[in-house]
């Protein structure tokens, strides 16, 4: 190998090291545990579930 080839190889290694450091030189931002979980209801809400009126029977049967 001549000196020109060695120098070109060193320049390529330095450029590759610079590119690697730019891409992988620091850790990514931490992710909060709250952002890792997605909450979904187990079943769709039933509108008839809360429609019961406990005083309705008074109106129907006593008046």
Backbone torsions as a table, in degrees:
resi	resn	phi	psi	omega
1	UNK	NA	140.8	175.8
2	UNK	-96.4	173.3	-175.3
3	UNK	-65.3	-31.8	179.2
4	UNK	-65.6	-40.2	179.6
5	UNK	-67.9	-41.9	179.6
6	UNK	-64.6	-42.5	-179.5
7	UNK	-64.9	-42.1	179.0
8	UNK	-64.0	-38.5	178.5
9	UNK	-65.4	-40.5	178.7
10	UNK	-66.4	-39.1	177.8
11	UNK	-63.8	-40.8	178.9
12	UNK	-64.8	-42.2	178.2
13	UNK	-64.2	-40.7	179.7
14	UNK	-66.1	-41.4	178.7
15	UNK	-65.7	-40.6	178.4
16	UNK	-65.4	-40.3	178.8
17	UNK	-65.3	-38.9	178.1
18	UNK	-65.4	-42.8	178.5
19	UNK	-64.9	-41.8	177.7
20	UNK	-61.7	-44.2	-178.9
21	UNK	-65.6	-38.0	178.6
22	UNK	-64.3	-36.0	-177.1
23	UNK	-86.0	-42.4	-172.5
24	UNK	-117.1	14.2	-172.4
25	UNK	-72.6	-16.5	179.1
26	UNK	-138.1	160.5	-179.5
27	UNK	-76.3	152.6	176.7
28	UNK	-69.4	164.0	178.3
29	UNK	-63.3	141.5	179.2
30	UNK	-68.1	148.9	179.4
31	UNK	-105.3	128.7	179.9
32	UNK	-71.2	146.5	178.8
33	UNK	-59.1	-32.2	179.2
34	UNK	-64.1	-28.4	-179.2
35	UNK	-83.2	-8.7	-178.5
36	UNK	-90.1	-11.9	-174.6
37	UNK	-116.7	134.5	175.2
38	UNK	-112.2	121.4	-178.7
39	UNK	-95.3	133.9	176.5
40	UNK	-135.8	144.4	176.7
41	UNK	-66.1	146.1	-177.8
42	UNK	-68.8	-38.2	178.1
43	UNK	-135.0	161.0	177.3
44	UNK	-70.0	144.2	179.2
45	UNK	-64.2	138.7	-179.1
46	UNK	-98.0	114.0	-177.5
47	UNK	-66.2	-26.0	-179.3
48	UNK	-76.6	-15.6	-176.5
49	UNK	-65.1	-39.5	-177.8
50	UNK	-103.1	13.6	-177.9
51	UNK	-86.7	-8.9	-177.6
52	UNK	-70.2	130.6	176.8
53	UNK	-111.8	114.1	-176.2
54	UNK	-65.9	-18.9	179.4
55	UNK	-92.3	-0.9	-177.3
56	UNK	-64.3	-36.7	-178.4
57	UNK	-63.9	-30.4	176.7
58	UNK	-62.3	-43.4	-179.4
59	UNK	-67.7	-41.4	-175.9
60	UNK	-71.0	-43.1	-168.1
61	UNK	-107.8	-16.9	-176.3
62	UNK	-106.7	-16.1	-179.7
63	UNK	-100.3	NA	NA
